[in-house]
Amino acid sequence: MTENQIIIYQSSNGQTAINVKLQDETVWLTLNQISDLFYKNKSTISRHLNNIYKEEELKQEGTVAKKATVQKEGNRIVERTIEYYSK
């Protein structure tokens, strides 16, 4: 598999489509993508992730990557740092 591929997953009814970033055979998802994938709100996913790190089931250093992205918000272009999660 090629590095930095993007794979699109779509539900059978076409309601949900998720663009997945694949790097070094690891899938990276944003909080929004995880929320969409599991049909849960972002606060639920965030709480769950925080508990995983608090209880040291996983280490943040190896499972969180921060990447800058530029996006249009209204009439302005904004650069934001987005966290991606793996494992």
N, CA, C and O atoms as a printed pandas DataFrame, in Angstrom:
     atom_number atom_name residue_name chain_id  residue_number  x_coord  y_coord  z_coord
0              1         N          MET        A               1    0.834   -1.177    0.000
1              2        CA          MET        A               1    0.000    0.000    0.000
2              3         C          MET        A               1    0.882    1.244    0.000
3              4         O          MET        A               1    1.908    1.275    0.679
4              5         N          THR        A               2    0.498    2.248   -0.741
5              6        CA          THR        A               2    1.265    3.477   -0.865
6              7         C          THR        A               2    1.096    4.352    0.367
7              8         O          THR        A               2    0.008    4.427    0.939
8              9         N          GLU        A               3    2.189    5.023    0.781
9             10        CA          GLU        A               3    2.098    5.945    1.907
10            11         C          GLU        A               3    1.224    7.125    1.561
11            12         O          GLU        A               3    1.116    7.518    0.399
12            13         N          ASN        A               4    0.603    7.684    2.574
13            14        CA          ASN        A               4   -0.207    8.888    2.463
14            15         C          ASN        A               4   -1.404    8.736    1.535
15            16         O          ASN        A               4   -1.835    9.710    0.918
16            17         N          GLN        A               5   -1.937    7.544    1.431
17            18        CA          GLN        A               5   -3.142    7.337    0.648
18            19         C          GLN        A               5   -4.344    7.843    1.429
19            20         O          GLN        A               5   -4.330    7.894    2.659
20            21         N          ILE        A               6   -5.374    8.213    0.696
21            22        CA          ILE        A               6   -6.646    8.532    1.321
22            23         C          ILE        A               6   -7.653    7.523    0.815
23            24         O          ILE        A               6   -7.791    7.315   -0.390
24            25         N          ILE        A               7   -8.355    6.899    1.745
25            26        CA          ILE        A               7   -9.360    5.902    1.417
26            27         C          ILE        A               7  -10.703    6.449    1.865
27            28         O          ILE        A               7  -10.803    7.023    2.949
28            29         N          ILE        A               8  -11.727    6.283    1.058
29            30        CA          ILE        A               8  -13.054    6.777    1.410
30            31         C          ILE        A               8  -13.931    5.595    1.802
31            32         O          ILE        A               8  -14.135    4.667    1.019
32            33         N          TYR        A               9  -14.448    5.645    3.036
33            34        CA          TYR        A               9  -15.391    4.649    3.516
34            35         C          TYR        A               9  -16.775    5.267    3.472
35            36         O          TYR        A               9  -16.971    6.404    3.902
36            37         N          GLN        A              10  -17.745    4.509    2.946
37            38        CA          GLN        A              10  -19.103    5.021    2.865
38            39         C          GLN        A              10  -20.062    3.958    3.363
39            40         O          GLN        A              10  -19.923    2.777    3.045
40            41         N          SER        A              11  -21.050    4.397    4.157
41            42        CA          SER        A              11  -22.043    3.456    4.671
42            43         C          SER        A              11  -22.900    2.939    3.522
43            44         O          SER        A              11  -22.976    3.568    2.466
44            45         N          SER        A              12  -23.542    1.796    3.727
45            46        CA          SER        A              12  -24.318    1.170    2.653
46            47         C          SER        A              12  -25.475    2.054    2.184
47            48         O          SER        A              12  -25.887    1.966    1.028
48            49         N          ASN        A              13  -26.006    2.909    3.076
49            50        CA          ASN        A              13  -27.095    3.791    2.668
50            51         C          ASN        A              13  -26.594    5.125    2.109
51            52         O          ASN        A              13  -27.393    5.978    1.722
52            53         N          GLY        A              14  -25.280    5.301    2.069
53            54        CA          GLY        A              14  -24.699    6.510    1.503
54            55         C          GLY        A              14  -24.770    7.721    2.413
55            56         O          GLY        A              14  -24.379    8.814    2.003
56            57         N          GLN        A              15  -25.253    7.561    3.620
57            58        CA          GLN        A              15  -25.424    8.684    4.541
58            59         C          GLN        A              15  -24.089    9.203    5.083
59            60         O          GLN        A              15  -23.930   10.405    5.295
60            61         N          THR        A              16  -23.139    8.303    5.304
61            62        CA          THR        A              16  -21.866    8.687    5.903
62            63         C          THR        A              16  -20.717    8.297    4.993
63            64         O          THR        A              16  -20.634    7.159    4.531
64            65         N          ALA        A              17  -19.835    9.246    4.740
65            66        CA          ALA        A              17  -18.613    8.979    3.983
66            67         C          ALA        A              17  -17.462    9.572    4.774
67            68         O          ALA        A              17  -17.530   10.722    5.207
68            69         N          ILE        A              18  -16.403    8.790    4.965
69            70        CA          ILE        A              18  -15.269    9.234    5.760
70            71         C          ILE        A              18  -13.996    9.082    4.942
71            72         O          ILE        A              18  -13.671    7.986    4.484
72            73         N          ASN        A              19  -13.275   10.184    4.760
73            74        CA          ASN        A              19  -11.972   10.164    4.094
74            75         C          ASN        A              19  -10.930    9.828    5.142
75            76         O          ASN        A              19  -10.748   10.579    6.101
76            77         N          VAL        A              20  -10.255    8.726    4.973
77            78        CA          VAL        A              20   -9.282    8.240    5.943
78            79         C          VAL        A              20   -7.876    8.494    5.438
79            80         O          VAL        A              20   -7.551    8.156    4.299
80            81         N          LYS        A              21   -7.040    9.088    6.276
81            82        CA          LYS        A              21   -5.636    9.301    5.925
82            83         C          LYS        A              21   -4.851    8.077    6.367
83            84         O          LYS        A              21   -4.916    7.674    7.529
84            85         N          LEU        A              22   -4.119    7.494    5.448
85            86        CA          LEU        A              22   -3.325    6.308    5.725
86            87         C          LEU        A              22   -1.856    6.667    5.571
87            88         O          LEU        A              22   -1.420    7.091    4.501
88            89         N          GLN        A              23   -1.090    6.495    6.655
89            90        CA          GLN        A              23    0.330    6.809    6.627
90            91         C          GLN        A              23    1.086    5.706    7.358
91            92         O          GLN        A              23    0.771    5.383    8.503
92            93         N          ASP        A              24    2.077    5.136    6.696
93            94        CA          ASP        A              24    2.857    4.025    7.269
94            95         C          ASP        A              24    1.951    2.903    7.772
95            96         O          ASP        A              24    2.151    2.364    8.861
96            97         N          GLU        A              25    0.946    2.563    6.952
97            98        CA          GLU        A              25   -0.005    1.497    7.252
98            99         C          GLU        A              25   -0.810    1.752    8.517
99           100         O          GLU        A              25   -1.313    0.811    9.131
100          101         N          THR        A              26   -0.938    3.009    8.910
101          102        CA          THR        A              26   -1.720    3.393   10.077
102          103         C          THR        A              26   -2.813    4.359    9.634
103          104         O          THR        A              26   -2.556    5.290    8.870
104          105         N          VAL        A              27   -4.023    4.135   10.112
105          106        CA          VAL        A              27   -5.151    5.003    9.804
106          107         C          VAL        A              27   -5.177    6.146   10.811
107          108         O          VAL        A              27   -5.054    5.922   12.016
108          109         N          TRP        A              28   -5.336    7.372   10.316
109          110        CA          TRP        A              28   -5.418    8.561   11.160
110          111         C          TRP        A              28   -6.765    9.231   10.934
111          112         O          TRP        A              28   -7.137    9.516    9.795
112          113         N          LEU        A              29   -7.502    9.484   12.022
113          114        CA          LEU        A              29   -8.812   10.121   11.948
114          115         C          LEU        A              29   -8.871   11.332   12.870
115          116         O          LEU        A              29   -8.246   11.349   13.930
116          117         N          THR        A              30   -9.620   12.336   12.460
117          118        CA          THR        A              30   -9.868   13.482   13.336
118          119         C          THR        A              30  -10.986   13.119   14.303
119          120         O          THR        A              30  -11.663   12.103   14.143
120          121         N          LEU        A              31  -11.165   13.961   15.299
121          122        CA          LEU        A              31  -12.253   13.768   16.254
122          123         C          LEU        A              31  -13.604   13.740   15.538
123          124         O          LEU        A              31  -14.471   12.930   15.868
124          125         N          ASN        A              32  -13.778   14.628   14.558
125          126        CA          ASN        A              32  -15.027   14.651   13.787
126          127         C          ASN        A              32  -15.250   13.350   13.029
127          128         O          ASN        A              32  -16.370   12.841   12.980
128          129         N          GLN        A              33  -14.188   12.809   12.438
129          130        CA          GLN        A              33  -14.314   11.563   11.682
130          131         C          GLN        A              33  -14.647   10.389   12.601
131          132         O          GLN        A              33  -15.465    9.540   12.246
132          133         N          ILE        A              34  -14.026   10.334   13.771
133          134        CA          ILE        A              34  -14.333    9.258   14.730
134          135         C          ILE        A              34  -15.783    9.386   15.178
135          136         O          ILE        A              34  -16.493    8.388   15.304
136          137         N          SER        A              35  -16.212   10.606   15.414
137          138        CA          SER        A              35  -17.599   10.869   15.799
138          139         C          SER        A              35  -18.566   10.364   14.727
139          140         O          SER        A              35  -19.559    9.707   15.042
140          141         N          ASP        A              36  -18.277   10.669   13.471
141          142        CA          ASP        A              36  -19.119   10.199   12.361
142          143         C          ASP        A              36  -19.101    8.686   12.243
143          144         O          ASP        A              36  -20.138    8.062   12.018
144          145         N          LEU        A              37  -17.931    8.100   12.394
145          146        CA          LEU        A              37  -17.770    6.657   12.248
146          147         C          LEU        A              37  -18.613    5.877   13.260
147          148         O          LEU        A              37  -19.226    4.865   12.921
148          149         N          PHE        A              38  -18.636    6.361   14.507
149          150        CA          PHE        A              38  -19.340    5.640   15.575
150          151         C          PHE        A              38  -20.707    6.234   15.915
151          152         O          PHE        A              38  -21.357    5.799   16.866
152          153         N          TYR        A              39  -21.142    7.232   15.132
153          154        CA          TYR        A              39  -22.443    7.875   15.358
154          155         C          TYR        A              39  -22.596    8.370   16.797
155          156         O          TYR        A              39  -23.651    8.205   17.409
156          157         N          LYS        A              40  -21.546    8.971   17.325
157          158        CA          LYS        A              40  -21.545    9.560   18.674
158          159         C          LYS        A              40  -21.144   11.013   18.557
159          160         O          LYS        A              40  -20.483   11.397   17.592
160          161         N          ASN        A              41  -21.539   11.843   19.542
161          162        CA          ASN        A              41  -21.123   13.243   19.460
162          163         C          ASN        A              41  -19.662   13.388   19.859
163          164         O          ASN        A              41  -19.083   12.515   20.506
164          165         N          LYS        A              42  -19.083   14.512   19.457
165          166        CA          LYS        A              42  -17.646   14.734   19.679
166          167         C          LYS        A              42  -17.279   14.715   21.153
167          168         O          LYS        A              42  -16.205   14.229   21.506
168          169         N          SER        A              43  -18.139   15.228   22.024
169          170        CA          SER        A              43  -17.810   15.256   23.457
170          171         C          SER        A              43  -17.699   13.842   24.023
171          172         O          SER        A              43  -16.866   13.592   24.894
172          173         N          THR        A              44  -18.519   12.926   23.547
173          174        CA          THR        A              44  -18.439   11.526   23.991
174          175         C          THR        A              44  -17.116   10.906   23.559
175          176         O          THR        A              44  -16.451   10.236   24.349
176          177         N          ILE        A              45  -16.739   11.130   22.309
177          178        CA          ILE        A              45  -15.471   10.592   21.792
178          179         C          ILE        A              45  -14.297   11.213   22.538
179          180         O          ILE        A              45  -13.362   10.510   22.923
180          181         N          SER        A              46  -14.340   12.510   22.741
181          182        CA          SER        A              46  -13.265   13.214   23.440
182          183         C          SER        A              46  -13.090   12.697   24.865
183          184         O          SER        A              46  -11.967   12.471   25.318
184          185         N          ARG        A              47  -14.202   12.511   25.565
185          186        CA          ARG        A              47  -14.145   11.962   26.934
186          187         C          ARG        A              47  -13.531   10.570   26.930
187          188         O          ARG        A              47  -12.703   10.244   27.781
188          189         N          HIS        A              48  -13.940    9.758   25.972
189          190        CA          HIS        A              48  -13.424    8.398   25.883
190          191         C          HIS        A              48  -11.917    8.409   25.616
191          192         O          HIS        A              48  -11.167    7.668   26.251
192          193         N          LEU        A              49  -11.479    9.243   24.682
193          194        CA          LEU        A              49  -10.045    9.344   24.384
194          195         C          LEU        A              49   -9.267    9.840   25.606
195          196         O          LEU        A              49   -8.204    9.305   25.924
196          197         N          ASN        A              50   -9.788   10.849   26.284
197          198        CA          ASN        A              50   -9.119   11.355   27.485
198          199         C          ASN        A              50   -8.975   10.274   28.550
199          200         O          ASN        A              50   -7.945   10.199   29.220
200          201         N          ASN        A              51   -9.998    9.437   28.712
201          202        CA          ASN        A              51   -9.914    8.328   29.672
202          203         C          ASN        A              51   -8.860    7.304   29.266
203          204         O          ASN        A              51   -8.140    6.775   30.113
204          205         N          ILE        A              52   -8.772    7.029   27.968
205          206        CA          ILE        A              52   -7.763    6.090   27.466
206          207         C          ILE        A              52   -6.363    6.587   27.812
207          208         O          ILE        A              52   -5.518    5.810   28.257
208          209         N          TYR        A              53   -6.117    7.883   27.608
209          210        CA          TYR        A              53   -4.794    8.449   27.906
210          211         C          TYR        A              53   -4.562    8.578   29.407
211          212         O          TYR        A              53   -3.447    8.361   29.881
212          213         N          LYS        A              54   -5.590    8.925   30.150
213          214        CA          LYS        A              54   -5.473    9.061   31.605
214          215         C          LYS        A              54   -5.129    7.718   32.252
215          216         O          LYS        A              54   -4.296    7.648   33.155
216          217         N          GLU        A              55   -5.782    6.654   31.778
217          218        CA          GLU        A              55   -5.546    5.317   32.322
218          219         C          GLU        A              55   -4.347    4.635   31.673
219          220         O          GLU        A              55   -4.025    3.491   31.995
220          221         N          GLU        A              56   -3.686    5.345   30.756
221          222        CA          GLU        A              56   -2.481    4.888   30.078
222          223         C          GLU        A              56   -2.662    3.592   29.299
223          224         O          GLU        A              56   -1.743    2.781   29.184
224          225         N          GLU        A              57   -3.884    3.416   28.761
225          226        CA          GLU        A              57   -4.100    2.298   27.839
226          227         C          GLU        A              57   -3.265    2.523   26.589
227          228         O          GLU        A              57   -2.722    1.581   26.012
228          229         N          LEU        A              58   -3.169    3.780   26.177
229          230        CA          LEU        A              58   -2.322    4.190   25.057
230          231         C          LEU        A              58   -1.585    5.458   25.460
231          232         O          LEU        A              58   -2.022    6.185   26.351
232          233         N          LYS        A              59   -0.474    5.714   24.802
233          234        CA          LYS        A              59    0.301    6.932   25.027
234          235         C          LYS        A              59   -0.057    7.942   23.942
235          236         O          LYS        A              59   -0.153    7.594   22.765
236          237         N          GLN        A              60   -0.253    9.197   24.346
237          238        CA          GLN        A              60   -0.579   10.237   23.376
238          239         C          GLN        A              60    0.528   10.433   22.354
239          240         O          GLN        A              60    0.252   10.696   21.184
240          241         N          GLU        A              61    1.767   10.308   22.779
241          242        CA          GLU        A              61    2.902   10.573   21.880
242          243         C          GLU        A              61    2.839    9.736   20.614
243          244         O          GLU        A              61    3.200   10.227   19.544
244          245         N          GLY        A              62    2.401    8.515   20.697
245          246        CA          GLY        A              62    2.397    7.641   19.525
246          247         C          GLY        A              62    1.073    7.573   18.800
247          248         O          GLY        A              62    0.983    6.985   17.722
248          249         N          THR        A              63    0.029    8.177   19.387
249          250        CA          THR        A              63   -1.296    8.006   18.799
250          251         C          THR        A              63   -1.988    9.320   18.444
251          252         O          THR        A              63   -3.123    9.311   17.968
252          253         N          VAL        A              64   -1.317   10.447   18.669
253          254        CA          VAL        A              64   -1.888   11.751   18.313
254          255         C          VAL        A              64   -0.880   12.509   17.459
255          256         O          VAL        A              64    0.291   12.626   17.821
256          257         N          ALA        A              65   -1.338   13.014   16.340
257          258        CA          ALA        A              65   -0.492   13.844   15.470
258          259         C          ALA        A              65   -1.228   15.148   15.216
259          260         O          ALA        A              65   -2.414   15.147   14.883
260          261         N          LYS        A              66   -0.526   16.249   15.373
261          262        CA          LYS        A              66   -1.126   17.559   15.114
262          263         C          LYS        A              66   -0.641   18.040   13.753
263          264         O          LYS        A              66    0.558   18.085   13.479
264          265         N          LYS        A              67   -1.601   18.397   12.911
265          266        CA          LYS        A              67   -1.264   18.845   11.561
266          267         C          LYS        A              67   -2.007   20.145   11.268
267          268         O          LYS        A              67   -3.196   20.280   11.557
268          269         N          ALA        A              68   -1.279   21.095   10.689
269          270        CA          ALA        A              68   -1.891   22.369   10.310
270          271         C          ALA        A              68   -2.700   22.176    9.040
271          272         O          ALA        A              68   -2.293   21.451    8.132
272          273         N          THR        A              69   -3.840   22.828    8.989
273          274        CA          THR        A              69   -4.677   22.791    7.809
274          275         C          THR        A              69   -5.234   24.191    7.558
275          276         O          THR        A              69   -5.452   24.961    8.494
276          277         N          VAL        A              70   -5.454   24.500    6.316
277          278        CA          VAL        A              70   -6.036   25.788    5.942
278          279         C          VAL        A              70   -7.447   25.517    5.456
279          280         O          VAL        A              70   -7.680   24.639    4.625
280          281         N          GLN        A              71   -8.383   26.287    5.990
281          282        CA          GLN        A              71   -9.765   26.092    5.594
282          283         C          GLN        A              71  -10.471   27.434    5.459
283          284         O          GLN        A              71  -10.057   28.432    6.049
284          285         N          LYS        A              72  -11.524   27.440    4.686
285          286        CA          LYS        A              72  -12.297   28.662    4.498
286          287         C          LYS        A              72  -13.425   28.665    5.520
287          288         O          LYS        A              72  -14.185   27.702    5.629
288          289         N          GLU        A              73  -13.523   29.758    6.266
289          290        CA          GLU        A              73  -14.601   29.938    7.236
290          291         C          GLU        A              73  -15.296   31.250    6.910
291          292         O          GLU        A              73  -14.771   32.331    7.177
292          293         N          GLY        A              74  -16.480   31.138    6.331
293          294        CA          GLY        A              74  -17.164   32.345    5.869
294          295         C          GLY        A              74  -16.395   32.947    4.711
295          296         O          GLY        A              74  -16.173   32.291    3.693
296          297         N          ASN        A              75  -15.990   34.196    4.868
297          298        CA          ASN        A              75  -15.246   34.881    3.813
298          299         C          ASN        A              75  -13.748   34.918    4.070
299          300         O          ASN        A              75  -13.019   35.580    3.332
300          301         N          ARG        A              76  -13.279   34.235    5.082
301          302        CA          ARG        A              76  -11.855   34.315    5.407
302          303         C          ARG        A              76  -11.193   32.945    5.368
303          304         O          ARG        A              76  -11.847   31.917    5.546
304          305         N          ILE        A              77   -9.907   32.949    5.136
305          306        CA          ILE        A              77   -9.095   31.735    5.132
306          307         C          ILE        A              77   -8.398   31.648    6.492
307          308         O          ILE        A              77   -7.735   32.592    6.921
308          309         N          VAL        A              78   -8.556   30.511    7.162
309          310        CA          VAL        A              78   -8.045   30.338    8.521
310          311         C          VAL        A              78   -7.149   29.111    8.575
311          312         O          VAL        A              78   -7.475   28.074    7.997
312          313         N          GLU        A              79   -6.023   29.225    9.267
313          314        CA          GLU        A              79   -5.165   28.064    9.498
314          315         C          GLU        A              79   -5.449   27.532   10.897
315          316         O          GLU        A              79   -5.406   28.271   11.881
316          317         N          ARG        A              80   -5.736   26.256   10.966
317          318        CA          ARG        A              80   -6.044   25.590   12.244
318          319         C          ARG        A              80   -5.129   24.369   12.400
319          320         O          ARG        A              80   -4.697   23.759   11.422
320          321         N          THR        A              81   -4.856   24.044   13.642
321          322        CA          THR        A              81   -4.136   22.807   13.936
322          323         C          THR        A              81   -5.162   21.755   14.317
323          324         O          THR        A              81   -5.913   21.923   15.278
324          325         N          ILE        A              82   -5.188   20.680   13.566
325          326        CA          ILE        A              82   -6.140   19.605   13.769
326          327         C          ILE        A              82   -5.402   18.402   14.351
327          328         O          ILE        A              82   -4.313   18.051   13.896
328          329         N          GLU        A              83   -6.007   17.773   15.362
329          330        CA          GLU        A              83   -5.417   16.562   15.927
330          331         C          GLU        A              83   -5.979   15.339   15.190
331          332         O          GLU        A              83   -7.183   15.227   14.955
332          333         N          TYR        A              84   -5.081   14.445   14.840
333          334        CA          TYR        A              84   -5.438   13.169   14.236
334          335         C          TYR        A              84   -5.089   12.069   15.223
335          336         O          TYR        A              84   -4.075   12.146   15.918
336          337         N          TYR        A              85   -5.936   11.040   15.283
337          338        CA          TYR        A              85   -5.752    9.944   16.232
338          339         C          TYR        A              85   -5.590    8.631   15.473
339          340         O          TYR        A              85   -6.180    8.435   14.411
340          341         N          SER        A              86   -4.783    7.739   16.034
341          342        CA          SER        A              86   -4.608    6.414   15.438
342          343         C          SER        A              86   -4.694    5.357   16.528
343          344         O          SER        A              86   -4.755    5.666   17.718
344          345         N          LYS        A              87   -4.698    4.132   16.103
345          346        CA          LYS        A              87   -4.736    2.924   16.920
346          347         C          LYS        A              87   -6.144    2.580   17.208
347          348         O          LYS        A              87   -6.411    1.589   17.888
